[in-house]
């Protein structure tokens, strides 16, 4: 059996070209979208499965929990398994999980399939690591921004596509169509992704257990991760809250109409490549702070705007632009802390990041149902404000290990 873990005879890997980066962005969009396609049609699925709205909503949040597990267990494999094997294998497994979800006749099977799909959808984070790892140092932010734009598109348009296809062909057929898209991406990935991998010291298990050590050694990683978790909490809370609030009386919008609000997030997708270029030029700190300030202002503006479609669309667009811009700058900084272990750093960061996202997704429904949309928007604004406060005072961190490793302080 061939050894897919390393190839010592292979030459040093070449940088990915623009076409490769475009494929990574597209495949990351497809993979990431699978965690969000069912959100606009929760009411439809609940009725089909004869389950309560709250139970089905909780099951629809399981992909994010699965994604977190995939970040911890699978993303570090980018440093150990050849990309042309690893990424297609996960995409095929993702298609299988979607197939299981599509044939579910109970909410338990439905939730299990979604959880497994979330685990496999973490290949999107693998692709962002690959883009940065195989790009010249002065273009890492740009490459990462392109793939992050794909991930952003998956998050945003996944809702729109899921809602639209559900109205056309039903939620089960919708999941099957998305599964086919995953298989097609796997076929292309097998042909175009890098076949070489550099030798890595230590075992996969030691890499998994390295997160606490990395956080101690690089305190700036802890700060960036905590800030990212807070704003992803706010992002998930806002989008889950908006989707649910718009589907309930007095608005009562259909899954397609709820999904169309995701078009507002196209601004965020457009901003991410620009944010990557600006981070390459000016450093992460000003980009992150500017993005968070914009998102905070928009969250406050959304509080009274739910019934005013034009104002809500503008606020959502700028909200997404601010947070996605902050995310790509923040992640670019994380990946440069230790260029020899980008996947471990990215895995640690993204696990913490998605802890925040999963909590926000889980909190959105109950807060809107029991306390209303204005309270949900207020909680999201508070989380963004705390992230801003975390980032402001840490221009330079006094702990020596980060400096000894050559890592710049947060925001440099």
Secondary structure, DSSP 8 states (H G I E B T S, - for coil): ----S--TTS-------HHHHHHHHHHHHHHHHTTTTTGGGHHHHHHHTT--HHHHHHHHTHHHHHHHHHHHHTGGGGGTS-HHHHHHHHHHHHHHHHHHHHT--SHHHHHHHHHHHHHHHTHHHHHHHHHHHTS-GGGHHHHHHHHHHHHHHHHHHHHHHHHHHHHHH-HHHHHHHHHHHHHHHHHHHHHHS--------S-HHHHHTTHHHHHHH-HHHHHHHHHHHHHHHHHHHHHHHHHHHHHSTTT---HHHHHHGGGGGHHHHHHHHHHHHHHHHH-HHHHHHHHHHHHHHHHHHHTT-TT-HHHHHHHHHHHHHHHHHHHHHHHHHHHTS-GGGHHHHHHHHHHHHHHHHHHHHHHHHHHHHHH-HHHHHHHHHHHHHHHHHHHHT-SS---HHHHHTT---TT-
